[in-house]
C-alpha cells in the first residue's frame, strides 16, 4: 500500500513537472527568445523525459 502511494505521488510530481516545462517552453517561444525549431526540439525532449525513453520522443506535430 505504501509503495503504491509513493508511486502515485511520484507520478503526480512528474506530471506537474512536465506541465511546467511545457508552459515555460511555450512562454520562451511566445516572447521570441527561442525559435519554433528550438521549441519543437525541447517539446520532444520534455515528452521523452516524461515517458522515460531518453531522447526518443514523439514529434512535436504528433503532440498537438
N, C-alpha and C positions, 0 to 999 in steps of 0.2 A: 504494500500500500504506500509506504513512504517513497519507494522507488518511483512509482507512477506519478505521485505528486511532484517529486523533484523533476521528473522528466517533463511533466506538463508545464511546470514553472519555467524550466529552461527553454521549452518550445515557445512559450509566450514571450520570453525575453528576446529570443532570436527573431521572432516575427516583428516585434516592436522595433528592434534594431534595424531590420531590413526596411521597414516603413520609413524610418527617419533617414536612412541612407538614400532611398529613392527621393524623398522630399528635398533634401539638400542638393542632390544631384540635379533635380529639375530647377531649383532656385538658381543654381550657378549658371545653368543654361539660359534661363529667363533673363538674367542680368547681363548676359553676353560675356561671361567670364570663361566659358568653355564652348567649344563648337558642338554642333549636332553629332559629329563623329565621336568626339570625346564623351559626350553624354551617352550615346548608344553603347560604346565600349564599357563604360562604367556600369550602365544598367545590366549588361550581360554579366559582368563580374559580380555585381550585387546578387543577381538571381542565382548564379552558380554557387556563390558562398552560402546562400540560404539552403540550397539543396545538398551542399557538402560534396560537390563533384569537381572541385578545383576550378579551372578556367573554362570548363565545358559548360556553356550556358545557352539558353535559347537566344536566338537573335532578337534584337530589340523589337522588330516589327511583329514578331510572334507573341510578344508580351503585351501589346497594346490592345 
